[in-house]
C-alpha cells in the first residue's frame, strides 16, 4: 500500500550497522527486519496531542527504545505504519530470518 493521505508525523529509522536489525512497531507487535544500509519510515495519520499515552505520559507521536539488535518504536498515535522511503508500506515479517535448527517452522 502506498500512503494515499499525507502522513501527519513520520520517523525515519536507519540501519547504519553491518548486521540485520529488527524493527518492532508497537502496539501491533509487527516485526520488520532492516538490512544494513536500509532506511524505514514509520508514519501515522493521527495528530500528536490528540490523546496522552497512559504508558508514556506524553503527547508525542512516537517513543523509541533501542536494545542490541532491536529497535522498538511505540506509536502513541494510531493508525501507524512501517514503510520505505517511497511511501510504500512494508509488511510484517519483511526480511525475517529463518529460525535455525531441526524444528524450523515456515512462518508467513
JORA-V14345 format. One line per field, one symbol per residue. burial: # if it has 16 or more other ideal C-beta (glycine too) atoms within 10 Angstrom, else .. A space follows every 10 residues. Layout:
# JORA-V14345
burial: ???
This chain:
# JORA-V14345
burial: ..#...#.## #.#.#..... #####....# ####...#.# ######.... ..#....... ###....... #######..# ###...#..# ...#...... ........
